[in-house]
Amino acid sequence: MSAYCVFDLLNVTDPEKMEQYRAGVFDNVARHGGKYLTVGGNPAVAEGHWQPNFLVVIEFPSLQQAHDWYDSDDYADLKALSLSGSESNAVFVEGF
C-alpha cells in the first residue's frame, strides 16, 4: 500500500542550509524508493481554513519505507539541514 510524506514549508530561516538540502534530497529520496509528486506549486484551498505555504508530497511504496527513509542514517545529515534551516509541518499518511 502506497504512503505519502506531506510537508508544508512555512519559513526558510537559513537559505544556505536549505540550498545544501535541495542539492542532495532528490537523489536521496529516489535511493529509498520515493517519488516526488509535487514541490511547491500554487495550492488552491477548496475547504476549510488551511493555507499551505509551500507543499511537498513524496510517494513511497509503503508507510514502512517512508519511515525507513526519514529515519535512515543516509538522510540524517540532510534532515538536520532542513530542521535547522527551516520551519515546516510534516505528516505521513497511508494511501490505498
C-alpha positions in Angstrom: 0.0 0.0 0.0 1.5 3.4 -1.0 2.2 6.0 1.6 2.8 9.7 1.3 5.0 12.2 3.1 3.4 15.6 3.1 5.5 18.6 4.1 4.4 22.2 4.3 7.4 24.5 4.3 6.4 27.5 6.4 9.6 29.6 6.6 13.2 29.4 5.4 15.4 30.6 8.3 18.8 29.7 6.7 18.8 29.8 2.9 22.3 28.4 2.6 21.4 25.3 4.6 18.2 24.8 2.5 20.2 25.1 -0.7 22.5 22.3 0.6 19.4 20.3 1.4 17.9 20.8 -2.0 21.2 19.8 -3.7 21.0 16.3 -2.1 17.5 15.4 -1.2 16.1 14.5 -4.6 18.6 11.7 -5.2 18.4 10.7 -1.5 14.6 10.2 -1.8 15.0 8.2 -5.0 17.6 5.9 -3.5 15.0 5.0 -0.9 12.2 4.3 -3.4 10.5 7.6 -3.1 9.0 9.7 -5.9 8.2 13.4 -5.7 4.6 14.2 -6.7 4.7 17.9 -6.1 7.1 20.5 -5.0 5.6 24.0 -4.4 3.0 25.0 -6.9 0.1 27.2 -6.2 -2.3 25.5 -3.7 -6.0 26.5 -4.0 -7.9 25.9 -0.8 -11.2 24.1 -1.6 -12.5 23.7 2.0 -11.7 25.0 5.4 -9.0 27.4 6.6 -5.8 25.6 5.8 -3.4 27.9 4.0 -0.4 25.8 2.9 2.7 27.8 2.1 4.9 25.5 0.1 3.6 22.0 -0.3 5.8 19.0 -1.0 4.4 15.5 -1.5 6.5 12.4 -1.7 5.2 8.9 -2.5 6.7 5.7 -1.2 5.7 2.1 -1.9 4.8 1.7 1.8 4.4 3.5 5.1 7.3 1.5 6.5 9.6 2.5 3.6 8.6 6.2 4.1 9.6 6.0 7.8 12.7 4.0 7.0 13.8 6.8 4.6 13.0 9.6 7.2 14.8 7.8 10.0 17.8 6.5 7.9 21.4 7.3 8.5 21.6 8.2 4.8 19.0 11.0 5.3 20.2 12.2 8.8 22.6 14.9 7.6 20.0 16.3 5.1 17.3 16.2 7.7 19.5 18.1 10.1 20.0 20.8 7.5 16.3 21.0 6.8 15.3 21.1 10.5 17.9 23.8 11.3 17.3 25.8 8.1 13.5 26.0 8.0 10.3 25.7 9.8 7.7 23.2 8.5 4.9 20.8 9.2 5.0 17.2 8.1 2.8 14.2 8.2 3.0 10.6 6.9 -0.2 9.1 5.6 -1.0 5.7 4.1 -2.8 5.6 0.8 -4.6 2.8 -1.0 
